[in-house]
Amino acid sequence: MCGIVGYVGEKAALPALIEGLKRLEYRGYDSCGVALSGQGGIDVRKSQGRISVLEAQLDFEADRSTSGIAHTRWATHGAPNDVNAHPHCDASRRIALVHNGIVENYQPLRIYLEQQGVTFRSETDSEVLAQLIGWFYDGDLEKAVREALCKVQGTYGIAVISNDEPGVIVAARRGSPLIIGVGRGEYVVASDASAIIEHTTQVIYLCDNEIVRLTVEGFHTTTLDAEPVTKEVQEVEWTLEQIELAGYEHYMLKEIFEQPASLSTGMRGRVDLREGTIRLGGLADCTRELTHCRRIIMTACGTAWHAALVGEYLFEDLARVPTEVDYASEFRYRNPIVGEGTVVIAVSQSGETADTLAALREAKQRGALTLGVVNTVGSTIAREADAGVYLHVGPEIGVASTKAFTGQLTVLTLMAASLGRRRHLSQPAAREILEALAAIPDQVKTVLARAAEAEAVAEAYQHRDNWLYLGRGYNFPVAMEGALKLKEISYIHAEGLPAAEMKHGPIALINEGMPVVVIATRGAQYEKIISNIEEVRTRGGHIIAVATEGDRQVAKLAEHVLYVPHTMEPLQPLLTVVPLQLIAYYTAVLRGCNVDKPRNLAKSVTVE
């Protein structure tokens, strides 16, 4: 949620801030602003809308300030407009602040400050924090930030500047990610590595309740209680080329077509086909405990939750371990039963999802072995879980997740097969799974080569406002994921559900010409899904089938068939989801929607 970037160095700060905002715009894009620190005081510019609107108001030649902060917003408190946009200043305009997160006790703090004569300009909780820091400020910015944060309840990632201390940025975090880029004669603070790697690949990750003071001479990190902290400088694994569009019209399309490569990367070094073995180094220290586990709980949100649903089938089928999947937002509040031998797996692309992180902490407090399945190296879930496995799919910029989903499926398959091999799977059975998995990247290429067929489906049904997605077994979570993708980026109402559940209410929705996407690949429930197709046809629905290559029976029943290569049933979701990603993408494009920045959504949900 929201994007923060701050720069202090020897060069002009404004170009670095604007370029950083552009790279962070997928985190929030309803308003934005910059604050520059110089001898003449703090200059704040902000506007409603995209960064290009703000950029047009700036004079890059005239402003040579060498430090400043900037923000692109995903609104929580207060409507998206110029006044509520960040940065926010205190009453004296000596202090400017950008903030990600939510100040939960902002109302009593605001009332107190108003009683002291402080006048507020915006509706935001973030301005309360800026005013509070200004209230405590006596010439020492770091001290004022520390005193203010001790009064705050909630989450924050902040960067603060003062006109009395030009060339100084103070940043702090609790629950909202902040990374410090360590360059030569320059430092960048950002909520995401994508705003940093143009300057440096050397970073430090702030932990909760840590504060850092940045100047051109260096950085100093302490806890909220003023205890010094030694931070390890780490290398970001992403490259600048990976976050460029590379000739694609949208990041989402680029990331869909990157899946053959990202799947191969996610398996590289982890699979030995000759021996039929799996090597997951991130789980090495908990192998024994994991092998003897009695129960697995998977917790996630959104697309990651759909991946976890497939994971439930994988762990029960391949490893024979009772598994359940919880929405992270429900798990953390429902007093879950976490008994002896319980393993809790948190699945998140960013590794910063607020609800998933809270669920992980709840599980740890109750004594579970906690594992993280995340993409972002150094993220909070990766650091706080007892062990885990990275996806290694590279940066995902498009708000609607695609390659991270298939990356999650790949990692969960490897985890389930590895655990199964230790518990009951024979070597030939494990080798069969791994050989089929190794073939998936080339099979995805085959599906992508037929993208025009998915585009034809989008052209035929782009004007329909209600879609239904049906699947069975391993493919019922894929149906839900396909419906979510359509909802996210084209704003079409879509519902995904197990095909057998259609008769228990949703069948009432079907009318003449309604598009019904059915995943009808060959498998244990093939005949059942054919019956479901017949039920839809009887009521006038139009069938868009995802079927196994060579299946002519489905072709006789469907208006459109999107074929995928044959693979074993546990791996089918890796193929069947790709046509659904393409349908959603092309539908959104045809409807004139902003594919990479859908309304009301942001990439990483770090607030409740």
Disulfide bonds with the S-S distance in Angstrom:
none
